Structures are given as C-alpha cells and as structure tokens.
Amino acid sequence: MASNGVDQNGSASSHTPSQRYLSTRGEDEGFSFEEVVLKGLANDGGLYIPESIPTPQSWESWKDLSFPELAYEILSLYISPSEIPPADLKDIIDRSYSTFRSPQTTPLVHLHDDLYLLELFHGPTFAFKDVALQFLGNLFEYFLVRKNQGKTGRERHHLTVVGATSGDTGSAAIYGLRGKKDVSVFILHPKGRVSPIQEAQMTTVLDNNVHNLAVTGTFDDCQMQDIVKALFADKDANENLNLGAVNSINWARILAQIVYYFHSYFSLAKKSSTFKVGDKVRFVVPTGNFGDVLAGYFALRMGLPIEKLVISTNENDILDRFWKTGKYEKKKARGADAVGGLAVDGAMAHPDGVKETLSPAMDILVSSNFERLLWFLAYEFAKTANMDDQWNKRQAGQEVSKWLKELKATGAFGPVYQDVLKTAKRDFDSERVTDPETIETIQNTFKDIGYVLDPHTSVGVTAAHRSLDSEDGKAHPHIALSTAHPAKFSGAVDMALRGEEGFNFEKNVLPKEFVGLEQREKRVTDSENDWAKVRELVKLQVEQELKESN
Ligand SMILES: *Cc1c(COP(=O)(O)O)cnc(C)c1O
C-alpha cells in the first residue's frame, strides 16, 4: 500500500499536484482516485475523503461556463491528470451529462421573492441521483476498459454491482450502468413494495447486464440492505464475484454533486438584478444520507460564498437532533420494549425505528455520509492543539473511530465537545419537517404560483420559508434543492392536490416519458428473502451473462 500520499513513481509526475485519499477512521491512506471509486468503503470501515480540499483562486472566472465545462474544472482538482488524462475526463463528463433533458443540465428557477429552486431532476430517471450515477457509471466503464486492454474472455476484469432499493437509487444506478461493458448490475427491491412507476422504471430496462431481483416476504429497504451487507461480507461471494457498490458512500457521487452548487450560484447571479458574484447565499437541502448536503460543504470549503447550508430532515430527524443537542442518537422503534423488540403500531414504525414518511428517499435511521463531516469537524478541533498536520489527521481519525464505535455499541454518541458543535453550527443550520407540513407546502406553492413540488423538495422548501423568515436568514437569497420530479411520488402529490382547482395530474405533472411505461415489457426475477439464495442467483445470472457476451 502506498503511504503518506507520496507519489510512488517519484519524480515522474512530481510537477502535477496529485490528489490522494485517506479513510475517516485513520487506518488507511495514500489511495488514488481509481482505488477509492472501485473500492467504495475503506478497509478500516471508514469512508474516503481527499487529503486536502482545493481552494481554487480563480473560481469566479468560471461564471460563464456550461455545466460540463464547470464539472471539468472542479473534478480535475480532485482527480490527478496522471490518473485520468484531461481529454478522457472531458469525454466522460460530456457523455454523462448529454443524457440530461435540460440544456442547462440543472436549471435554476425563481419561485418567489428571494427563493430559488435548483431543479436536479432532468436526468434519465427524473431524480437528482442521476447527476452522480450517470458519471459513476461512465467512470466504472472507463477504469474497466483500461484494466482490460488486450484481455479477452475470462481474463477480463468483471465488476458485479449489487445494490438494494425501495426508491430512487435503484433506477438511477440501472440507468447509469445499463449497457456498460464488463459490469453487471443487480438491484434488489422488496416485491410489491415500490411504487408502480419506480418499479416500472427499473424493470423495463432490458439490457443484458441489468438484473432486477424482486425479493418476496420483505417489506422495507432495511431488510434489502441487510441482504446486500451479508453478500459483501461473504467469503464465497467475494471469491466468485468482484463486487462493487454504488451506494451514496462512493466518493465519486459526492464529487459530481459539488458541481451544481457552483453552477446554481452563477445562475443566480445571472437571474437576480441584486445578487452579484461574491455575495453570500443560503442553500437548503432535503437530507437523508447526507450525501447531497456534504457536496455543498465541499463547495463552501472550496471558497464558494455560502453563508449557511440548511439541512432539512423529515421526521427521521437524527441530524436535526444532532444540530440541536450535539448528540447523535438512533431512534428506537416506538413500542420496541412491548413485544420482543418489534414495533407494535403497524405500518408507521419499523422494527428498527425508521418512520415511513411521504418523503421515503429520506427515511433513514443514521446518515452514512455524516461520518465524512465528522472527520472534518474533528480535524478542525485537533488543529487547535498546534501540532503538525500528520498529528491533526491522526487525531481526527481516532476521534471519528471512537464516535462510530460508540454509536455501534450503544446506538448513540455525544454530546460532542461544545467547540465541535460550534463549528458544525457555523456552516450549517437544521430544520425538521413533518408530513402535514410537507403536504401544506405542496398545496400553498401550487395555489400561489402554480408550481408542483415533489414531497422531498417540499421538505426543503418548507425549511427555506422558515429560514427566510429568520433574523439571520432573511438577508440572503435562498436556493432550495429540488431532488425529484413530482411524477415520481404521485401518491403524495395526489394527496396534496386532488380536487384543487386547476390541478390535473396528467396535464400538470406527468412527463411524456412516463406515459405507458408500466405496460412495457419487463424483466425481473423473484427471489426469496435469504441472502445465500440471492448469492446463488447472482452467480448464476452473471455466469449466463458472461456466456452470452463471449
Ligand atoms: C436520495 C434522495 C434524497 C436524500 O439525499 P441524501 O444525499 O441521501 O441526503 C432526497 N430526495 C430524493 C428524491 C432522493 O432520491
């Protein structure tokens, strides 16, 4: 293993800055971008972060760049040219965003007053996860093609991506990886438990390398995640399949998402007569696993004038509670003590304490990417001891390990030191939004300006209104992130707007791409809720796929 970020090739590339990555738990360092993308999770169980966050002096000169041009400027600060030559990186980026329906890729729309909405849903599956997964799919392919140069048949390096979903990640991963050479993708979903449109989006993709598994006898995402975890921990699976992950801990996903913070900032300067490049803005981000808002944190640290990032959670509010108390604590299922660890109040509470809400892509117990922010908070705290940078980094890794161990053992850690919480509050605010409030904001926004919000976006817009009404917030324009097209979550939209004058789902909401989707040919295999059976199914289908492609 390479160490200390020293370039193993010595002088060969010493004139080009080479970005290296380390693990948040401090036991793993010196990794290249390619290693980080293909591995996903570090050996010590931590997440990869860059050894340093670049602070480009010339960022203001990017103001007129197109989305792909801007993506190139930003991504090349994190990916050494010795790893991906500039022309190749440009090509990967161009192909990734050519699939978006909007010429601006992620357009900014003015809602009213000082509130703007960043529409992130113009990619193939109508959700913001496309921004990252279109790019990640092309990256996987690029690295594999390079590894496989001159190799044929069984010598070729083959990646098997396995993921589980009841929501947006599955379809975005499928569209990111469909038709890619040397990659198979398996997406598990709980049979009959995903919305018809989400199910159709996944199962109507007929490419040979796309495999949908409908798992019977399961009711939620967590059980699906457990199957995937068991597979990744299994010796047989690892020996026979080269497993890859596309979940939100993959660094490349965070990286791709930094771009739209810069892009929307520049769009705002063009749209608003009072806002100039250099002025401060607030971003409001509907948050689940903390990937999206973490990308905003990187933008802030790179020098984009962000006054605050406002985290907006639904009733699964572990993050909101952290910002209010400094304690990070899993919620127990209501009634958990009553009946042998099982929740008793029906559909609303799951055995592990996740609450089912109208914004399901944010229904989480803990936020996987929060660990990355914790590292930066601990690092900043360590710096006050005036030791060298090596020491600070080691200290940060140890602190994060300690917190995460405590979380695993007791379901909570903290309260963290006051200074750590203070640093968190300097850059972030947080809000918690209930289901009734989510519905109300969808209604009011439609009545006032005729715009239809999806429920996740509505969680953000509700928080944005609160922030705009606050003493600190009202001085700044707000950009709320719109993470999904309303047609993807038609149940909540219908609940909010049915009977509303002038509202017609087919006319106001449904995109032409969704018309007739559910009637198209589907490909899906049923599987039992048993990870070893899933493993055998995956092995079998990969084997068949390899036979057919050779
Ligand atoms: C995934 C998702 C989110 C949450 O994003 P995180 O990066 O997990 O915080 C919000 N809205 C929608 C529609 C999503 O699909």
The ligand as a Tripos MOL2 file, in Angstrom:
@<TRIPOS>MOLECULE
LIG
   15    15     1     0     0
SMALL
NO_CHARGES

@<TRIPOS>ATOM
      1 C1        -31.6260   10.2990   -2.1430 C.3       1 LIG1
      2 C2        -32.6300   11.3870   -2.0970 C.ar      1 LIG1
      3 C3        -32.5980   12.4040   -1.1170 C.ar      1 LIG1
      4 C4        -31.5740   12.4320    0.0020 C.3       1 LIG1
      5 O1        -30.2770   12.7140   -0.4260 O.3       1 LIG1
      6 P1        -29.0250   12.3490    0.5110 P.3       1 LIG1
      7 O2        -27.8360   12.5790   -0.3270 O.co2     1 LIG1
      8 O3        -29.2080   10.9020    0.8830 O.co2     1 LIG1
      9 O4        -29.0950   13.2440    1.6930 O.co2     1 LIG1
     10 C5        -33.5530   13.3950   -1.1760 C.ar      1 LIG1
     11 N1        -34.5150   13.3930   -2.1210 N.ar      1 LIG1
     12 C6        -34.5950   12.4340   -3.0560 C.ar      1 LIG1
     13 C7        -35.6930   12.4830   -4.0400 C.3       1 LIG1
     14 C8        -33.6490   11.4110   -3.0900 C.ar      1 LIG1
     15 O5        -33.7410   10.4560   -4.0270 O.3       1 LIG1
@<TRIPOS>BOND
     1     1     2 1
     2     2     3 ar
     3     2    14 ar
     4     3     4 1
     5     3    10 ar
     6     4     5 1
     7     5     6 1
     8     6     7 2
     9     6     8 1
    10     6     9 1
    11    10    11 ar
    12    11    12 ar
    13    12    13 1
    14    12    14 ar
    15    14    15 1
@<TRIPOS>SUBSTRUCTURE
     1 LIG1         1 GROUP 0 **** ****
